[in-house]
Amino acid sequence: MKLGARIVKTGVAIVFALFLADLLNLPSPVFAGIAAIFAIQPSIYRSYLTIIEQIQSNFIGAGIAVIFALIFGHHYVAVGLAAVITIAIMLKLKLEKSISLALVTIIAIMEVPSDDFIVFALIRFTTIVVGVLAAFFVNLVFMPPKYETKLFHSIHMTTDELIRWTRLAKRQASEHMATKQELEKLRERLIKIDQFYLFYKEERSYFRNEKRAKARKLVVYRQMISVANKSWEVLKRLHIYENELANLPNHFRLMIQERLDFLLTYHEQLHLKYTGKLKPEHSLWTENEALLKRHEVMEIFAREIALSKEEEIFSSYHLLHVLSAVLDYEEQLEHLDTLIVSHQNYHGEEIKVELEDGF
């Protein structure tokens, strides 16, 4: 079992929160540890948003707890009523993500009657704030996430798998159930890539040049993800229509296989091109004169349809699904190539330095 960075940081945040609470001589430091658990987030920017929201929720919970304790006392029914009112207010203010922490604050303040109740409530409020701040500090300095590296690495590894399985599927060499299971796994990985993209997008840049560079990178990564999704769609259709493809005329099946061979190699080389690992003389693959143009493919397809109607050789409907996915994949690859060239004109050296450490 692999322990992720967030799991480790949660443990460190709990320890740090308990240490700080003990250092400040705060009673019941366990509440600082509990608050730290709620405050750990997958990105620094989300931690910043969370700390603001949780301090607000902590303040609301503490305020309601004090009011209810002074009016109704510390009876457990009063605690329940305070919790209901707090939840309603939090939902109204759209702070639902921090409801749990607000409820912890209510219970921490109302659990024990005290002669100096206001002072006791203030101490418990401070204890929970210490836990939230401790978690934010840990997220800021301990194992800070590098989502650009994670994002590109995930895209690259998923693309490698897609290309490998597509090469098998286009020759009907992959086992049917194994391909179906792999498609499901790859779909889950693509969803995770979207999450990494969102985390990277949320990371803040503080200088104008950094903002411009990141904006261009986001465009490139978004297109890489789009191409990976198109590649997944090609693999899915090769899998669904494998029997129909096997019954195609031999010359037409070979044409599709050759085109896919070209596109898969093109896809691999675009990733190498982005990281500066591809020689310049190998970067103009789309100008391969031996490859048929898209309109030529469609003309051949139209002729094959006309022939199939006379001889009932194959289902043109099923072939159209496959061919449209392949041509769409090709178009997206060409767009990615254009974006990479544009990006490298501005930040080519920067890409090499940043991604070589984590990839």
C-alpha positions in Angstrom: 0.0 0.0 0.0 1.3 3.4 -1.0 0.9 6.3 1.4 0.2 9.6 -0.5 1.6 13.0 0.5 -1.7 14.1 1.9 -1.9 11.1 4.3 1.6 11.9 5.6 0.9 15.6 5.9 -2.3 14.9 7.9 -0.2 13.0 10.4 2.4 15.7 10.6 -0.3 18.4 10.9 -1.9 16.5 13.9 1.5 16.2 15.6 2.3 19.9 15.0 -1.2 21.1 16.2 -0.9 19.0 19.4 2.7 20.4 19.9 1.6 24.0 19.5 -1.4 23.6 21.8 0.8 22.0 24.4 3.4 24.7 24.0 0.8 27.4 24.5 -0.5 25.5 27.6 -4.0 25.2 26.1 -6.2 22.7 27.9 -7.6 19.8 25.8 -5.1 20.1 22.9 -6.9 17.1 21.3 -9.3 19.7 19.8 -6.4 21.3 17.9 -5.5 17.9 16.5 -9.1 17.3 15.4 -9.3 20.8 13.7 -6.0 20.0 11.9 -7.6 16.9 10.3 -10.4 18.9 8.8 -8.0 21.6 7.5 -5.6 19.6 5.4 -6.3 20.1 1.7 -4.7 18.8 -1.6 -3.4 22.2 -2.7 -2.0 25.4 -1.1 -4.6 27.6 -2.6 -7.4 25.3 -1.4 -5.8 25.4 2.1 -5.9 29.2 2.0 -9.6 29.2 1.0 -10.3 26.5 3.7 -8.6 28.4 6.5 -10.7 31.5 5.8 -13.9 29.4 5.7 -13.0 27.3 8.8 -12.2 30.4 10.9 -15.5 31.8 9.9 -17.3 28.6 10.8 -15.4 28.3 14.0 -16.5 31.9 15.0 -20.1 31.1 14.1 -20.1 27.8 16.1 -18.4 29.5 19.1 -20.8 32.4 19.0 -23.9 30.2 18.9 -22.5 27.9 21.6 -21.9 30.9 24.0 -25.4 32.3 23.3 -27.2 28.9 23.9 -25.1 28.1 26.9 -25.8 31.4 28.6 -29.6 31.2 27.8 -30.4 27.5 28.1 -27.4 26.2 30.0 -25.3 23.1 29.1 -28.0 20.6 28.8 -27.5 18.1 26.0 -30.8 19.3 24.4 -29.4 22.8 24.2 -26.3 21.4 22.5 -28.5 19.7 19.9 -30.5 22.9 19.3 -27.3 24.9 18.9 -26.1 22.3 16.3 -29.3 22.5 14.3 -29.2 26.4 14.3 -25.5 26.3 13.3 -26.1 23.9 10.4 -29.0 26.1 9.1 -26.8 29.3 9.3 -23.8 27.5 7.6 -26.0 26.3 4.8 -27.5 29.7 4.3 -24.0 31.3 4.1 -22.8 28.5 1.8 -20.2 27.3 4.3 -21.4 23.7 4.2 -17.8 22.3 3.8 -16.9 23.5 7.3 -20.1 22.4 9.1 -18.2 19.5 10.8 -15.7 21.9 12.4 -18.4 24.3 13.6 -20.1 21.4 15.3 -16.9 20.3 16.9 -16.5 23.9 18.2 -20.0 23.8 19.7 -19.4 20.5 21.5 -16.0 21.6 22.7 -17.4 24.8 24.2 -20.7 23.4 25.6 -19.5 20.1 27.0 -18.5 21.3 30.5 -20.1 23.9 32.7 -17.6 26.5 34.0 -17.7 29.5 36.3 -15.6 31.5 33.8 -17.6 30.2 30.8 -16.7 33.1 28.5 -13.0 32.6 29.2 -13.4 28.9 28.8 -15.1 29.4 25.4 -12.4 31.7 24.2 -9.7 29.2 25.1 -11.5 26.4 23.2 -12.1 28.7 20.2 -8.3 29.6 20.3 -7.4 25.9 20.5 -9.3 25.0 17.4 -7.9 28.0 15.5 -4.4 26.8 16.4 -5.2 23.5 14.8 -6.4 25.1 11.6 -3.4 27.4 11.4 -1.0 24.5 12.1 -2.5 22.5 9.2 -2.2 25.4 6.9 1.5 25.9 7.9 2.2 22.2 7.3 0.5 22.3 3.9 2.6 25.3 3.0 6.1 24.1 3.9 6.0 20.3 4.2 6.0 18.4 0.9 4.3 21.2 -1.1 2.4 19.7 -4.0 4.0 20.1 -7.5 0.9 19.6 -9.6 2.4 20.5 -12.9 4.9 17.6 -12.7 2.1 15.3 -11.4 -0.2 16.4 -14.2 2.3 15.9 -17.1 3.5 12.6 -15.6 -0.1 11.3 -15.4 -0.9 12.4 -18.9 2.3 10.8 -20.3 1.8 7.5 -18.4 -1.9 7.3 -19.4 -1.1 8.1 -23.0 1.5 5.4 -23.1 -1.1 2.9 -21.9 -3.6 4.1 -24.5 -1.1 3.9 -27.3 0.0 0.4 -26.3 -3.6 -1.0 -26.1 -4.6 0.8 -29.3 -1.7 -0.8 -31.2 -3.0 -4.2 -30.1 -6.7 -3.4 -30.7 -6.2 -2.2 -34.3 -4.8 -5.6 -35.2 -7.5 -7.4 -33.2 -4.7 -8.8 -31.0 -6.1 -7.9 -27.6 -8.3 -10.2 -25.6 -11.9 -8.8 -25.5 -12.5 -8.8 -21.7 -9.0 -7.6 -20.9 -9.5 -4.6 -23.2 -12.9 -3.8 -21.6 -11.3 -3.8 -18.1 -8.4 -1.6 -19.3 -10.8 0.9 -20.8 -12.5 1.3 -17.4 -9.2 1.7 -15.7 -8.0 4.3 -18.3 -11.3 6.2 -17.9 -10.7 6.5 -14.1 -7.2 7.7 -14.8 -8.4 10.4 -17.2 -10.8 11.6 -14.5 -7.9 11.8 -12.1 -6.0 13.8 -14.7 -8.8 16.3 -14.8 -8.5 16.7 -11.0 -4.7 17.3 -11.3 -5.4 19.9 -14.0 -7.8 21.7 -11.7 -5.3 21.7 -8.8 -2.6 23.0 -11.1 -4.9 25.7 -12.4 -5.8 26.8 -8.9 -2.1 27.3 -8.0 -1.4 31.0 -7.8 1.4 32.8 -9.6 2.6 36.1 -8.2 4.5 37.6 -11.1 3.2 38.8 -14.4 5.7 36.7 -16.5 4.8 33.6 -14.4 1.1 34.2 -15.0 1.6 34.5 -18.8 3.7 31.3 -18.9 1.2 29.4 -16.8 -1.7 30.6 -19.0 0.1 29.1 -22.1 0.9 25.9 -20.3 -2.7 25.5 -19.2 -3.8 25.7 -22.8 -1.3 23.0 -23.8 -2.2 20.7 -21.0 -5.9 21.1 -21.6 -5.3 20.1 -25.3 -3.1 17.1 -24.1 -6.0 15.9 -22.0 -8.4 16.4 -24.9 -6.1 14.4 -27.2 -5.9 11.6 -24.5 -9.7 11.5 -24.4 -9.9 11.2 -28.1 -7.3 8.4 -28.0 -9.5 6.6 -25.4 -12.5 7.1 -27.7 -10.6 5.5 -30.6 -9.6 2.5 -28.5 -13.2 2.2 -27.3 -14.6 2.1 -30.8 -11.9 -0.4 -32.0 -13.0 -2.6 -29.1 -16.8 -2.3 -29.8 -16.5 -2.8 -33.5 -13.7 -5.3 -33.6 -15.8 -8.0 -35.4 -16.9 -5.5 -38.0 -13.3 -4.3 -38.6 -12.2 -7.9 -39.0 -14.6 -8.2 -41.9 -13.5 -5.2 -43.8 -11.8 -5.5 -47.2 -8.2 -6.2 -46.6 -6.8 -3.0 -48.4 -9.2 -0.8 -46.4 -8.4 -2.4 -43.1 -4.7 -2.0 -43.8 -5.2 1.7 -44.6 -6.9 2.3 -41.2 -4.1 0.4 -39.5 -1.4 2.4 -41.2 -3.1 5.7 -40.4 -3.4 4.7 -36.8 0.3 3.6 -36.7 1.2 7.1 -37.9 -1.1 8.9 -35.4 0.1 6.8 -32.4 3.7 7.5 -33.3 2.9 11.2 -33.9 1.2 11.3 -30.4 4.3 9.8 -28.7 6.6 12.2 -30.5 4.5 15.3 -29.5 5.2 14.5 -25.8 8.9 14.2 -26.5 8.7 17.4 -28.5 7.1 19.2 -25.6 9.9 18.2 -23.2 12.6 19.1 -25.8 13.7 15.5 -26.3 12.8 15.3 -30.0 15.3 16.3 -32.7 14.0 19.3 -34.9 14.3 17.3 -38.1 11.7 14.8 -36.7 9.2 17.4 -35.6 7.3 17.9 -38.9 5.5 14.6 -39.1 2.3 16.1 -40.5 4.1 16.9 -43.7 4.6 13.3 -44.5 3.6 13.2 -48.2 3.1 9.4 -48.2 0.1 9.8 -45.8 -3.3 10.4 -47.3 -5.0 13.6 -46.5 -8.3 13.5 -44.6 -10.4 14.4 -47.6 -8.7 11.6 -49.6 -9.6 9.1 -46.8 -13.2 10.2 -46.9 -13.2 9.8 -50.7 -12.0 6.3 -50.4 -14.5 5.6 -47.7 -17.3 6.9 -50.0 -16.2 4.6 -52.8 -16.1 1.7 -50.3 -19.7 2.5 -49.2 -20.9 2.5 -52.7 -19.2 -0.8 -53.4 -20.6 -2.3 -50.1 -24.1 -1.4 -51.0 -23.8 -3.4 -54.2 -22.1 -6.4 -52.7 -23.1 -6.2 -49.0 -19.5 -6.6 -47.9 -19.5 -4.7 -44.6 -21.6 -2.3 -42.4 -20.7 1.3 -43.4 -22.5 2.6 -40.3 -20.1 0.9 -37.9 -17.1 1.9 -40.0 -18.2 5.5 -39.9 -18.0 5.4 -36.1 -14.4 4.2 -36.1 -13.3 6.4 -39.0 -14.8 9.6 -37.4 -13.0 8.9 -34.1 -9.7 8.4 -35.9 -10.0 11.6 -38.0 -11.1 13.5 -34.9 -8.1 12.2 -33.0 -5.8 13.3 -35.9 -7.3 16.8 -35.9 -6.8 17.2 -32.2 -3.2 16.0 -32.5 -2.5 18.6 -35.2 -3.9 21.3 -32.9 -1.7 20.1 -30.0 1.3 20.2 -32.3 0.5 23.9 -33.2 0.1 24.8 -29.5 3.4 23.1 -28.5 5.3 24.9 -31.3 3.8 28.2 -30.2 4.6 27.5 -26.5 8.2 26.5 -27.3 8.8 29.8 -29.1 8.4 31.5 -25.7 9.2 29.0 -23.0 11.1 26.0 -24.6 14.1 26.0 -22.3 11.9 26.5 -19.2 10.0 23.3 -20.0 13.1 21.2 -20.1 14.3 22.5 -16.7 11.0 22.2 -14.9 9.9 18.7 -16.0 13.2 16.8 -16.1 13.4 16.7 -12.3 10.0 15.0 -11.8 9.9 13.0 -15.1 
